[in-house]
Each structure stands twice: as C-alpha cells, then as structure tokens.
Amino acid sequence: MYFTHRRQQWSVGHGFFHSASVGVGGALYRYIYDCGGHNEFTVNREIDRYAINENMEDNGKAVDMLVISHFHADHIKGIPYLLKQFRIKNLVIPYLSEDAKALVLAYFAAIGVDEWNVFSGLILAPEDWLANLESDAQVVQISAEDGDRLDEATVPPNGNGLAIGTGVTNQSTPAAIFVGTLPVWRFKFHVEENPKYVAAILNEIATQLRLDMEQLKASLRDSNWINANWETLKKCFKSIGSENQNATNLSMFSGPIRYVHLKRASFQPKGRDYAYWCYREDRLGWLGTGDAELKKSAAYSSFESSFEKYLPNLDTVTVPHHGSRRDYNAQIGDLGLRHVITSNHLVDPKDKHPSSDVMVNLRSKSGAVEIVTDDPSTTLFDSFTGLLRL
C-alpha cells in the first residue's frame, strides 16, 4: 500500500506549531501538535502559510486531530484563530486534576485579564469553549495513568479512519489510523504530572493572597475577581520564580506501523535544500515533547518507559522547552537521528533558549540539530513516500 507523509515545523519563534499529514488508502489525514507563540501576529501568519501549503479547500478545511502539549500561551495562543480558519475534528489535551486546573487559571491571570478571558473556558469546560468558537471538535483527555498496554488501537466502527478514543483515556491506550481494519499509522502519548509542585505553588499563592485553598480555587473561576487581582497574581508568580513551569505536559510519538521502500526529501525555504534516499527504513517516527521536564532521572525514566517500543524507530525528536538547560536530559541527544529546537534565537544572548550546554551535548551526539526561529526561512519541511507492508 502506497503512502505519503509530510510534516512541517513552522516558524513561530519562542513557541511551537507542528503540522503533518498521512496519505494512505485513498484518504488524507491531517494533525497538528501545538499552535502558539509569544507573538500572536507571527503565529497567525504561520497558520495562513499552513493553509496555503496544505491547499485546505480540498477536504472542507478539516484537520483530523489537534494535540495540545500543555496550556502555556506560547503553545496555544494561535488556537482560536486556527479554529476560525479550519474544522478541527478532535482536540486532544492532557487531563488536569482540579488542583492543576487552578494552577493553569492562575497562570493565565498572571499573564493578564485578556489571556484569562480567552483561555479559562478551555480549562474549565473545553466542550463549551469549543462550541462558543463554533467548533464541533470532540475532546479527548489523556491522563497520566497507566492501563493495559495494548499493542494496537481499537478498530473504528467502519474499519477506516483515526481511532483515538473518547472522553478521558489513559496514556497507555494507543491511537492509530486504520485502513480496512488494518492499523497503518500509530500515535502514542505520555503525560507528565507534578502534583507536589502544583500543591506547593497553590499554597504559596493562597498564603500571599490570604485565602484558604477552596477560596482560592473559587476565586480563580470568577472573572470579576480576576479583573481586580490579576496584578497581585502576577507578583506572586514572579516572587516564587515559577511562571514558566508546568502543571502537566503531553508528549506524542507519530510514526508508521510497518513499511518498506522509503524515499525522503527535506528542505528549508532559504537554507539547505536536499533530497536523499533514506535506507534506515526503521527510522521515520517523530516525537514531540512540548515543555516536558525531563532533567530528573525519574521523570526521564518514566518518559522512556512510555515510548520504549518506539524509540528505535525515531527519526526526529523535538527538544523540550526550546532547548532550556533546566528541562534537558543528556540522554535526549541519544534519541533519534535529528533534533529540532524552536526559539527566537539561533544563539540566545541570555543562554537560555537554547542553552549553550544543551547545544554542545546535541552537537556531540545528534546527526543534525535544527533551530526554527520566527524567520520563515527556517521553517522545516519533510516529505516521505513509500510502500507499507500489509
């Protein structure tokens, strides 16, 4: 069975916007992993470039799956515009505990009232939030729990299409694209939670605001209270130095289940332009990591365990948190053949995104290190064609 696969890392600077498509069995499936950046104009520009590149009018401007790694503005700021432009069929998000919801709401408020007004509904009632934006996307929440480790996803009712489950599902449940009841393309998720961190930050905020925990959680859902207190919340986050840390993070693997005879082309608009035969036919998978905090050995071990079956099949790995030293584990450099960092800088004058230590480690291990900035010439395109083994 002939297949095509294209994927793009769009130039949003300090943010993340990845899109891909899988053409197989006479159908084309599109998915997106994160859609955000610090500069809203830049993100919207890249969404428009994505629409032109994909010729979206061909299928009613539909995207089969939008995956959100976590709820920081630089990963979600473009989603309202994306929903206005295209029909999103499935929205996949990390499951949030009540404490984690409170922390994300506090984070939005600390950015500003406008940010809280736009995105608080996504946290509190995602189905209603989507409906208000005239979207009929199905919401799938992925929890950090481990269930039965199934080899394959459940076949869709008609035997064809994308199977990702419904409602709340656990990270052990695989998702896949099916053709005639045969799984041909796999998606695998891993959720990272940090409940001790969440509790510590909420307690600190509650102490500074002189509220008990239940009062704080209720207040964070109240738009009037947010309008009156968002600047105080901003000071709280600044004082505890944790404004960039996450309540949770959803990483995702994407790759074919079986294939032979692969041809690959990679290029950037104004950089390298090269095409080559890829003889590593076991290496086509892509791994998105969002802002995964993998520096600690326990966190990395859990991450590695979730993806252990698929790590030998990796081609491209995205580096967590824009190449930050704080979240990087040196073992990431041993994964895959190529590593991608998204940042405002090719070289960060503040040595943060990316860190020089991270770059040195990657340069010593990786086959290629790509930095995608807000300059459209750094956009990274990959195209694959081949035959699937049935």
DAKAKA-V40080 format. One record per residue. N is the residue number from 1. RES is the residue in three letters. PHI is phi in whole degrees, 0 to 359 (NA if undefined). OMEGA is omega in whole degrees, 0 to 359 (* if undefined). Layout:
n->{N & N}
res->{RES & RES}
phi->{PHI & PHI}
omega->{OMEGA & OMEGA}
This chain:
n->{1 & 2 & 3 & 4 & 5 & 6 & 7 & 8 & 9 & 10 & 11 & 12 & 13 & 14 & 15 & 16 & 17 & 18 & 19 & 20 & 21 & 22 & 23 & 24 & 25 & 26 & 27 & 28 & 29 & 30 & 31 & 32 & 33 & 34 & 35 & 36 & 37 & 38 & 39 & 40 & 41 & 42 & 43 & 44 & 45 & 46 & 47 & 48 & 49 & 50 & 51 & 52 & 53 & 54 & 55 & 56 & 57 & 58 & 59 & 60 & 61 & 62 & 63 & 64 & 65 & 66 & 67 & 68 & 69 & 70 & 71 & 72 & 73 & 74 & 75 & 76 & 77 & 78 & 79 & 80 & 81 & 82 & 83 & 84 & 85 & 86 & 87 & 88 & 89 & 90 & 91 & 92 & 93 & 94 & 95 & 96 & 97 & 98 & 99 & 100 & 101 & 102 & 103 & 104 & 105 & 106 & 107 & 108 & 109 & 110 & 111 & 112 & 113 & 114 & 115 & 116 & 117 & 118 & 119 & 120 & 121 & 122 & 123 & 124 & 125 & 126 & 127 & 128 & 129 & 130 & 131 & 132 & 133 & 134 & 135 & 136 & 137 & 138 & 139 & 140 & 141 & 142 & 143 & 144 & 145 & 146 & 147 & 148 & 149 & 150 & 151 & 152 & 153 & 154 & 155 & 156 & 157 & 158 & 159 & 160 & 161 & 162 & 163 & 164 & 165 & 166 & 167 & 168 & 169 & 170 & 171 & 172 & 173 & 174 & 175 & 176 & 177 & 178 & 179 & 180 & 181 & 182 & 183 & 184 & 185 & 186 & 187 & 188 & 189 & 190 & 191 & 192 & 193 & 194 & 195 & 196 & 197 & 198 & 199 & 200 & 201 & 202 & 203 & 204 & 205 & 206 & 207 & 208 & 209 & 210 & 211 & 212 & 213 & 214 & 215 & 216 & 217 & 218 & 219 & 220 & 221 & 222 & 223 & 224 & 225 & 226 & 227 & 228 & 229 & 230 & 231 & 232 & 233 & 234 & 235 & 236 & 237 & 238 & 239 & 240 & 241 & 242 & 243 & 244 & 245 & 246 & 247 & 248 & 249 & 250 & 251 & 252 & 253 & 254 & 255 & 256 & 257 & 258 & 259 & 260 & 261 & 262 & 263 & 264 & 265 & 266 & 267 & 268 & 269 & 270 & 271 & 272 & 273 & 274 & 275 & 276 & 277 & 278 & 279 & 280 & 281 & 282 & 283 & 284 & 285 & 286 & 287 & 288 & 289 & 290 & 291 & 292 & 293 & 294 & 295 & 296 & 297 & 298 & 299 & 300 & 301 & 302 & 303 & 304 & 305 & 306 & 307 & 308 & 309 & 310 & 311 & 312 & 313 & 314 & 315 & 316 & 317 & 318 & 319 & 320 & 321 & 322 & 323 & 324 & 325 & 326 & 327 & 328 & 329 & 330 & 331 & 332 & 333 & 334 & 335 & 336 & 337 & 338 & 339 & 340 & 341 & 342 & 343 & 344 & 345 & 346 & 347 & 348 & 349 & 350 & 351 & 352 & 353 & 354 & 355 & 356 & 357 & 358 & 359 & 360 & 361 & 362 & 363 & 364 & 365 & 366 & 367 & 368 & 369 & 370 & 371 & 372 & 373 & 374 & 375 & 376 & 377 & 378 & 379 & 380 & 381 & 382 & 383 & 384 & 385 & 386 & 387 & 388 & 389 & 390}
res->{MET & TYR & PHE & THR & HIS & ARG & ARG & GLN & GLN & TRP & SER & VAL & GLY & HIS & GLY & PHE & PHE & HIS & SER & ALA & SER & VAL & GLY & VAL & GLY & GLY & ALA & LEU & TYR & ARG & TYR & ILE & TYR & ASP & CYS & GLY & GLY & HIS & ASN & GLU & PHE & THR & VAL & ASN & ARG & GLU & ILE & ASP & ARG & TYR & ALA & ILE & ASN & GLU & ASN & MET & GLU & ASP & ASN & GLY & LYS & ALA & VAL & ASP & MET & LEU & VAL & ILE & SER & HIS & PHE & HIS & ALA & ASP & HIS & ILE & LYS & GLY & ILE & PRO & TYR & LEU & LEU & LYS & GLN & PHE & ARG & ILE & LYS & ASN & LEU & VAL & ILE & PRO & TYR & LEU & SER & GLU & ASP & ALA & LYS & ALA & LEU & VAL & LEU & ALA & TYR & PHE & ALA & ALA & ILE & GLY & VAL & ASP & GLU & TRP & ASN & VAL & PHE & SER & GLY & LEU & ILE & LEU & ALA & PRO & GLU & ASP & TRP & LEU & ALA & ASN & LEU & GLU & SER & ASP & ALA & GLN & VAL & VAL & GLN & ILE & SER & ALA & GLU & ASP & GLY & ASP & ARG & LEU & ASP & GLU & ALA & THR & VAL & PRO & PRO & ASN & GLY & ASN & GLY & LEU & ALA & ILE & GLY & THR & GLY & VAL & THR & ASN & GLN & SER & THR & PRO & ALA & ALA & ILE & PHE & VAL & GLY & THR & LEU & PRO & VAL & TRP & ARG & PHE & LYS & PHE & HIS & VAL & GLU & GLU & ASN & PRO & LYS & TYR & VAL & ALA & ALA & ILE & LEU & ASN & GLU & ILE & ALA & THR & GLN & LEU & ARG & LEU & ASP & MET & GLU & GLN & LEU & LYS & ALA & SER & LEU & ARG & ASP & SER & ASN & TRP & ILE & ASN & ALA & ASN & TRP & GLU & THR & LEU & LYS & LYS & CYS & PHE & LYS & SER & ILE & GLY & SER & GLU & ASN & GLN & ASN & ALA & THR & ASN & LEU & SER & MET & PHE & SER & GLY & PRO & ILE & ARG & TYR & VAL & HIS & LEU & LYS & ARG & ALA & SER & PHE & GLN & PRO & LYS & GLY & ARG & ASP & TYR & ALA & TYR & TRP & CYS & TYR & ARG & GLU & ASP & ARG & LEU & GLY & TRP & LEU & GLY & THR & GLY & ASP & ALA & GLU & LEU & LYS & LYS & SER & ALA & ALA & TYR & SER & SER & PHE & GLU & SER & SER & PHE & GLU & LYS & TYR & LEU & PRO & ASN & LEU & ASP & THR & VAL & THR & VAL & PRO & HIS & HIS & GLY & SER & ARG & ARG & ASP & TYR & ASN & ALA & GLN & ILE & GLY & ASP & LEU & GLY & LEU & ARG & HIS & VAL & ILE & THR & SER & ASN & HIS & LEU & VAL & ASP & PRO & LYS & ASP & LYS & HIS & PRO & SER & SER & ASP & VAL & MET & VAL & ASN & LEU & ARG & SER & LYS & SER & GLY & ALA & VAL & GLU & ILE & VAL & THR & ASP & ASP & PRO & SER & THR & THR & LEU & PHE & ASP & SER & PHE & THR & GLY & LEU & LEU & ARG & LEU}
phi->{NA & 286 & 221 & 231 & 217 & 235 & 214 & 224 & 253 & 275 & 271 & 256 & 73 & 286 & 179 & 199 & 209 & 240 & 231 & 203 & 219 & 233 & 256 & 199 & 62 & 81 & 237 & 239 & 247 & 242 & 215 & 227 & 242 & 67 & 203 & 198 & 181 & 293 & 256 & 297 & 300 & 296 & 298 & 297 & 300 & 288 & 297 & 295 & 297 & 300 & 298 & 294 & 297 & 270 & 51 & 296 & 294 & 296 & 230 & 71 & 57 & 255 & 241 & 288 & 208 & 246 & 251 & 253 & 286 & 194 & 254 & 268 & 303 & 288 & 242 & 228 & 302 & 275 & 295 & 303 & 292 & 301 & 293 & 287 & 273 & 226 & 269 & 267 & 278 & 222 & 250 & 252 & 226 & 289 & 290 & 244 & 292 & 298 & 295 & 295 & 301 & 299 & 294 & 295 & 297 & 296 & 298 & 302 & 297 & 294 & 288 & 156 & 300 & 300 & 296 & 297 & 298 & 286 & 249 & 299 & 295 & 298 & 277 & 278 & 207 & 301 & 296 & 294 & 300 & 296 & 299 & 295 & 263 & 59 & 247 & 254 & 300 & 278 & 264 & 239 & 252 & 256 & 267 & 279 & 290 & 260 & 246 & 295 & 275 & 284 & 287 & 225 & 285 & 283 & 297 & 296 & 306 & 264 & 82 & 229 & 113 & 268 & 246 & 228 & 84 & 220 & 62 & 260 & 231 & 260 & 292 & 280 & 281 & 284 & 239 & 199 & 264 & 248 & 231 & 57 & 70 & 260 & 287 & 240 & 220 & 247 & 237 & 225 & 245 & 219 & 251 & 253 & 243 & 219 & 297 & 294 & 297 & 303 & 297 & 296 & 291 & 298 & 297 & 295 & 296 & 299 & 295 & 293 & 269 & 58 & 234 & 279 & 297 & 293 & 295 & 297 & 298 & 293 & 295 & 290 & 260 & 255 & 297 & 295 & 296 & 299 & 302 & 275 & 233 & 297 & 293 & 294 & 297 & 300 & 294 & 299 & 297 & 295 & 291 & 267 & 65 & 233 & 292 & 258 & 271 & 247 & 283 & 198 & 208 & 244 & 264 & 217 & 260 & 225 & 183 & 289 & 273 & 207 & 198 & 216 & 53 & 249 & 238 & 227 & 227 & 228 & 198 & 236 & 306 & 226 & 228 & 297 & 221 & 216 & 229 & 202 & 285 & 257 & 274 & 277 & 290 & 271 & 238 & 224 & 294 & 237 & 231 & 263 & 243 & 56 & 247 & 305 & 267 & 251 & 297 & 288 & 299 & 295 & 295 & 292 & 298 & 295 & 300 & 296 & 296 & 297 & 255 & 304 & 291 & 250 & 300 & 294 & 261 & 280 & 258 & 242 & 236 & 274 & 274 & 300 & 50 & 60 & 81 & 292 & 296 & 297 & 253 & 272 & 244 & 301 & 290 & 300 & 296 & 274 & 270 & 70 & 250 & 218 & 233 & 239 & 241 & 252 & 197 & 285 & 230 & 288 & 227 & 279 & 297 & 267 & 60 & 242 & 226 & 268 & 280 & 297 & 298 & 295 & 296 & 297 & 298 & 292 & 298 & 278 & 239 & 277 & 290 & 200 & 239 & 249 & 246 & 256 & 256 & 270 & 275 & 304 & 290 & 266 & 307 & 250 & 245 & 232 & 225 & 232 & 226 & 178 & 242 & 275 & 274 & 272}
omega->{181 & 177 & 172 & 177 & 175 & 175 & 184 & 170 & 189 & 191 & 180 & 180 & 180 & 183 & 179 & 175 & 181 & 177 & 180 & 176 & 177 & 176 & 183 & 177 & 180 & 180 & 178 & 181 & 181 & 174 & 181 & 175 & 181 & 179 & 183 & 177 & 180 & 183 & 183 & 179 & 181 & 180 & 180 & 176 & 182 & 174 & 177 & 177 & 178 & 181 & 179 & 182 & 184 & 184 & 193 & 181 & 185 & 184 & 179 & 179 & 184 & 172 & 187 & 184 & 171 & 181 & 176 & 181 & 179 & 193 & 171 & 187 & 183 & 175 & 183 & 188 & 182 & 188 & 177 & 178 & 178 & 181 & 177 & 185 & 190 & 174 & 177 & 184 & 183 & 175 & 182 & 184 & 173 & 176 & 180 & 170 & 179 & 177 & 180 & 176 & 181 & 180 & 180 & 177 & 177 & 177 & 178 & 181 & 180 & 175 & 179 & 183 & 182 & 180 & 179 & 180 & 183 & 194 & 181 & 179 & 176 & 181 & 187 & 183 & 187 & 179 & 178 & 179 & 178 & 180 & 179 & 177 & 178 & 177 & 177 & 181 & 173 & 181 & 175 & 180 & 182 & 180 & 180 & 180 & 174 & 175 & 176 & 182 & 181 & 178 & 183 & 177 & 177 & 182 & 178 & 184 & 182 & 177 & 179 & 173 & 183 & 178 & 180 & 180 & 180 & 176 & 178 & 177 & 183 & 187 & 179 & 183 & 180 & 173 & 184 & 168 & 182 & 171 & 181 & 181 & 179 & 176 & 184 & 181 & 188 & 168 & 180 & 185 & 172 & 181 & 177 & 178 & 178 & 186 & 179 & 177 & 181 & 181 & 182 & 181 & 178 & 178 & 179 & 179 & 180 & 180 & 182 & 180 & 180 & 177 & 169 & 188 & 180 & 177 & 180 & 182 & 178 & 182 & 183 & 177 & 187 & 184 & 179 & 179 & 179 & 179 & 183 & 192 & 186 & 179 & 176 & 177 & 178 & 178 & 178 & 181 & 180 & 183 & 181 & 172 & 185 & 186 & 183 & 182 & 190 & 171 & 182 & 179 & 182 & 175 & 183 & 171 & 175 & 178 & 180 & 181 & 178 & 181 & 174 & 173 & 186 & 172 & 186 & 171 & 178 & 178 & 170 & 186 & 182 & 179 & 176 & 176 & 187 & 175 & 182 & 173 & 180 & 182 & 175 & 187 & 175 & 185 & 176 & 186 & 178 & 181 & 175 & 186 & 180 & 175 & 181 & 179 & 190 & 184 & 181 & 185 & 181 & 179 & 180 & 179 & 178 & 177 & 181 & 179 & 180 & 186 & 191 & 181 & 190 & 181 & 178 & 182 & 185 & 168 & 187 & 177 & 173 & 184 & 185 & 170 & 170 & 178 & 180 & 177 & 186 & 185 & 188 & 172 & 185 & 180 & 177 & 179 & 179 & 182 & 172 & 182 & 183 & 181 & 184 & 176 & 174 & 187 & 171 & 191 & 164 & 173 & 183 & 179 & 177 & 176 & 180 & 187 & 5 & 175 & 178 & 178 & 178 & 181 & 179 & 179 & 182 & 180 & 181 & 186 & 191 & 174 & 178 & 176 & 181 & 173 & 180 & 183 & 175 & 176 & 182 & 180 & 179 & 178 & 185 & 180 & 172 & 177 & 181 & 170 & 180 & 179 & 176 & 175 & 183 & *}
